[in-house]
Amino acid sequence: GELFVGGVGVFAGYLGRDDLTAKALVEIDGQLFYRTGDLVTMDNNGLLHYQGRKDHQIKLHGQRIELGEIERCLLNITSISACVVMKWNDDHLVAYVQSSDINEQELREHCQSHLPPHMIPSFFIILDKLPLNPNGKIDRKLLPSPHFSSIHLTNNIELLPPTNDMEVTIHHIWCEILKLNQISTDTNIFTIGGHSLIIMQLFHRYKIEFHLETSTLSISNLFQHPTIIHHAQLIQQSINAIHTVNDHPWSPLHLIQARASFAQERIYLDEQIRFSSNRTTMNNMYVVPVLYRISSMHDHVSITRLHHAFQNVIKKHNILRTALYIDDTNGSIIQHCLDTNIILDGGTKSNGLTIINLHNDDPRHMNEIIREILNQADLFDLSKGRVIRCHILRHCHQSQNSILYENDDLFTEDDHILISIHHAMFDGASVSIFLRDLSLAYQYDDSLYMNENTLNYIDYSVHEHIMDMSLSREFWHSQLERYNIECSLSIPVDRQRSSTNQQRSGLASIAEIIFDNELCTSFLNYASSHHVTLFQLGLSIFYVFLFKLTHGETDLCIGSINANRYRNELQNLIGMFVSTLPYRLEIDFHWSFDKLVQHVREKCLSILEHSHYPLQHILGDNRLNQSNISFLETVFDFITVSKDMGHLCLSGANLERISLEQSAEVSKFDFSLNFMYNASSDNNQMSCHFVCSQDLFEKSTISKIARRFQYMFEQLFRTQSSNIPAINASSSINKVCLILPEEAEEMDLVVFHRLDNIVNEAPASFAQARIWLDERIRFDPDKPQIAIYNMPFVYRLQSDHTLSIKLLHQALQLTINKHPSLHTSLIFDTEINELMQRVIAR
């Protein structure tokens, strides 16, 4: 901390300069102390050790950095005689080094091996001599400004261009993020303005661009190998790792009928079992809706052409014309790819396109129409392959009896397109593939290219069923060994669900938390400095929250969502691949948050290799069914979105994607937390939603739980502007508090404190008064009877044991003397008309 100096030698202040006096002096317990501005630590012997200057402590990307610590690290190099580190342009650290026998690469490698990533300077400027002022101190104002673009060009006279498609893609991403026109593929990103947050942005762009699973790419490796060439190699290794399940490529089988995939079976059965009763108020629990708005009058989008494009996408992807039904002969769930003509012939409704005219411009009216559409009983018919629908919502002005358009085939401003697909055929990763093909089909107004040698979803289903999963079976058996999988977490609920009736209504109680930029930056910095993914860090926070919310349960098993596209052949397929898997963590309450995060990271990495193992097998191996499994009740997910995800462009017309109202959301799980991170957003990059079953939780309860989560989050990632007490990440997770500040204040008000002016007498407590009155009102004191409120303790001495009566009497006396309540009398004071308790002196 900062060193304050007190005593008779401290001056009284600056004459006539109260502002300077306030900055230099502080009063503590009536004594003046001088603020030295020096940062020191104290050892066990009471000796103070100088650490640097407080005015050289800066904040960069939400992280507090002591510049003197970086300088001391550099001065450990014998060839450096002097150095200074400064913050430049609010975005970078610059190290100025006085030396004639070192290069930038050596400096960077030294810092990387001794400092966390967020403290490594972006630039190293080597000078023969640092400029000094007349007092012999380094003159920071005379230090040259870094110009990384010129440094880059002088160090790389010949720019190395990308040599393959992957390097081209990475090069484009780097140029976009760093705002540069060209970058050599062998350039170190830290020499051109890169820092820890840039690496985090790259990590998430790579994950989306190359369809990588959550843990296949290591952030720490990106730090250690910071060039385009190296990043391309690391990404290729990650893609190759996807093939570890089976080395041989999967080939198309040209089938039209086969057993449903494990994911399809799970969705189909869940819809039939948990959401099929009269209690379920939502008809379509497993609908994936996508909503777009025509945002400009200049966007000339044709309904007819959109209809043709929609049909062409259905032609190309046979999963969008696939029926699901139960085979009566063996009870299996079958998927049957129907002929294009069967699906597309007939009226527009059977084609999946419906036009709805809106006569009310109120947005609430349109939201109500959308809710009605999504809840239509006949929206889908899985048995007939009707799994995708498109509704066009047109705004009509009733100035005349008839509806008039200049061109009835063109959309007008504020018209909406609602596309709804059944989840058994479609997942989140399918959205970008569908929109890409819809855009291409609209642009060329022609059929999409279909390669007969391309894998189809039905081929994936067949290959999946014949995979050897024996190693994964052993892994999941070890993960859930000795865990009571039917025992739910003790999360506080408003209502209990019957143990005999597991039906759900599907209604959701929802609460949203939007994290400010400072808090988001602090979260990102923690992830980058500890080399964990945002998914892993978010999951760690959820574990700590559940540990506190359940009052210290340490064996926590929850469900988590996996994209499950574990092979390269699956990256460009539309279909349902998502799996829900148990993530079990046995917590030691002595663990620090840092240690818990490392355990979660190891857990996620171990699961990665076995994430393809279907939920049905996990349940079957444990002789369980899907309807009453504890880890399916509490679920976590972390979604990373990019600027291009969900983007729809129809021949140059950019359509605006609209978020659906919360009222349109359904609850498939009892208690779920979903994080959303958007790296391309300037503000509110990260948010999270609690989506919980209204069968168990009131909206007010979920709002309070969300506030507790936000309060805990702020303790873990406290920012400078926050007045919330911070939790040291290296201290026990037990110290995390879920009690909100206003609740703490209320609790403090009801805590009883001994009054200073009361020595041995005070009004009786409410409990004492109740018992005293009860004995006199309900029981006649004039009639002999037993003591109604006696609390006897009866003990019998065991055989072969002896007991000293004298010692027992002494022990009883000591106990009574210790506790005043055991020698207190109750007396009704008639003068003040109040029952009093009086401690009898002994």
Sequence and secondary structure as in RCSB ss.txt:
>XXXX:A:sequence
GELFVGGVGVFAGYLGRDDLTAKALVEIDGQLFYRTGDLVTMDNNGLLHYQGRKDHQIKLHGQRIELGEIERCLL
NITSISACVVMKWNDDHLVAYVQSSDINEQELREHCQSHLPPHMIPSFFIILDKLPLNPNGKIDRKLLPSPHFSS
IHLTNNIELLPPTNDMEVTIHHIWCEILKLNQISTDTNIFTIGGHSLIIMQLFHRYKIEFHLETSTLSISNLFQH
PTIIHHAQLIQQSINAIHTVNDHPWSPLHLIQARASFAQERIYLDEQIRFSSNRTTMNNMYVVPVLYRISSMHDH
VSITRLHHAFQNVIKKHNILRTALYIDDTNGSIIQHCLDTNIILDGGTKSNGLTIINLHNDDPRHMNEIIREILN
QADLFDLSKGRVIRCHILRHCHQSQNSILYENDDLFTEDDHILISIHHAMFDGASVSIFLRDLSLAYQYDDSLYM
NENTLNYIDYSVHEHIMDMSLSREFWHSQLERYNIECSLSIPVDRQRSSTNQQRSGLASIAEIIFDNELCTSFLN
YASSHHVTLFQLGLSIFYVFLFKLTHGETDLCIGSINANRYRNELQNLIGMFVSTLPYRLEIDFHWSFDKLVQHV
REKCLSILEHSHYPLQHILGDNRLNQSNISFLETVFDFITVSKDMGHLCLSGANLERISLEQSAEVSKFDFSLNF
MYNASSDNNQMSCHFVCSQDLFEKSTISKIARRFQYMFEQLFRTQSSNIPAINASSSINKVCLILPEEAEEMDLV
VFHRLDNIVNEAPASFAQARIWLDERIRFDPDKPQIAIYNMPFVYRLQSDHTLSIKLLHQALQLTINKHPSLHTS
LIFDTEINELMQRVIAR
>XXXX:A:secstr
 EEEEESTTS    TT HHHHHHHEEEETTEEEEEEEEEEEE TTS EEEEEEGGGEEEETTEEEEHHHHHHHHH
TSTT  EEEEEEETTTEEEEEEE SS  HHHHHHHHHHHS GGGS SEEEEESS  B TTSSB GGGS    HHH
HHHHH SS     SHHHHHHHHHHHHHHT S   TT  GGGGT  HHHHHHHHHHHHHHTT  TTSS HHHHHHS
 SHHHHHHHHHHHHHHGGGS SS       SEEE  HHHHHHHHHHHHTS STT   S TTEEEEEEE   TT  
 BHHHHHHHHHHHHHH GGGGEEEEE TTT  EEEEE  HHHHHSS HHHHTEEEEEE    HHHHHHHHHHHHT
 TTS BGGGTB EEEEEEEE  TTSSS   SSTTB  TT EEEEEEEGGG  TTHHHHHHHHHHHHHHHTS    
 TTS  HHHHHHHHHTS  HHHHHHHHHHTTT  TT       SS   SS       EEEEEEE  HHHHHHHHH
HHHHTT  HHHHHHHHHHHHHHHHTTS  EEEEEEEE    SGGGTT  S   EEEEEEEE  TT BHHHHHHHH
HHHHHHHHTTTTS HHHHHHHTT  GGG GGGTEEEEEEEE TTTT EEETTEEEEEE   GGG   SSSEEEEE
EEETT SS  EEEEEEEETTT  HHHHHHHHHHHHHHHHHHT  TT  S    TTSBGGG   S HHHHHHHHHH
S    TT SSEEE  HHHHHHHHHHHHTS TTS    TT         TT    HHHHHHHHHHHHHH GGGGEE
EEEETTTTEEEEEE   
